């Protein structure tokens, strides 16, 4: 399961942490739960632990090496919240442990996978305008004239990205890039006669937005001679 987390979003790390006398299990990587994607390089992770215990949050490497990224004391209600130190753009696997006043350390929580992605999608290619009305149909060259008031607007981009379509600088619709890297949008209301300039942006699952595409322009003329 992949979800979109924007900057500042908090991530729940549910930890049932029972104090132990031994630390052996801490070096073992627990099974991972669902992976999330974010463009926040200092996410806040939250969870539960025994009230008053010291909670430590670790980023675990593939070889099992643990990097401490934050610590706090669980509240009287047994909740905790830690804002991570600056994370690199990569996949991170978090575990948490709690330590009581006697120095006993819990087993680690279930591993929580988080992908940090701060790279925006590539600038999309100019959109293609498809005229499906009148005697002349098909793709409309940029700068051309057409008579279809609800043309199909098509493009390409990063699979899964959300597309925002703009006409003369105003957003008019959205689409999602399919697995084949293509998207398509058709206005639900007729465009006005006159000049139009279509651009599009792509926003990936982490919330990074591309530069706007170069404009595809056309003139809509539905008035007969």
GIPE-V346817 format. One line per field, one symbol per residue. ss: DSSP state (H for helix, E for strand, L for the rest). phi: phi as a letter, one per 40 degrees, with the letter a starting at -180 (. if undefined). burial: 1 if it has 24 or more other ideal C-beta (glycine too) atoms within 12 Angstrom, else 0. Layout:
ss->???
phi->???
burial->???
//
This chain:
ss->LLLEELLLLEEELLLLLLEELLLHHHHLLLLELLLEEELLLLLEEEEELLLLLEEEEEEELLLLLEEEEEEEELLLLLEEEEELLLLLLLEEEEEEEEELLLLLEELLLLEEEEEELLLLLLLLLLLEEEELLLLLLEEELLLEEELLLLLEEEEELLLLLEEEEEELLEEEEEEELLLLLEEEEELLLLLLLEEEEEEEEEELLLLLELLLLLLEEEEELLLLL
phi->.bbcbcdgcbbcbcbcbbdbcbbdccccccdccdcbbabccbcbbbabacdgcccbbbbbcdcgcbbcbiaabccccgbaabcccdbccacbbbbbbbbcccgcbccccdcbcbccbbccccdccdcbbbcbbgcbbhcbcdgcbabccbccbbabicdgccbbbbbfgbcbababccccgbaaabdcbcccchcbbbbabbbcccgcbccccccbbabcbbccd
burial->000110000111111010000000010011000011111111111111110011111111000001001111010000111101001000111111111000001111111111111001100111111110000000010101011111111111110111111110000110111000011111100010000111111111111111011011111110000
//
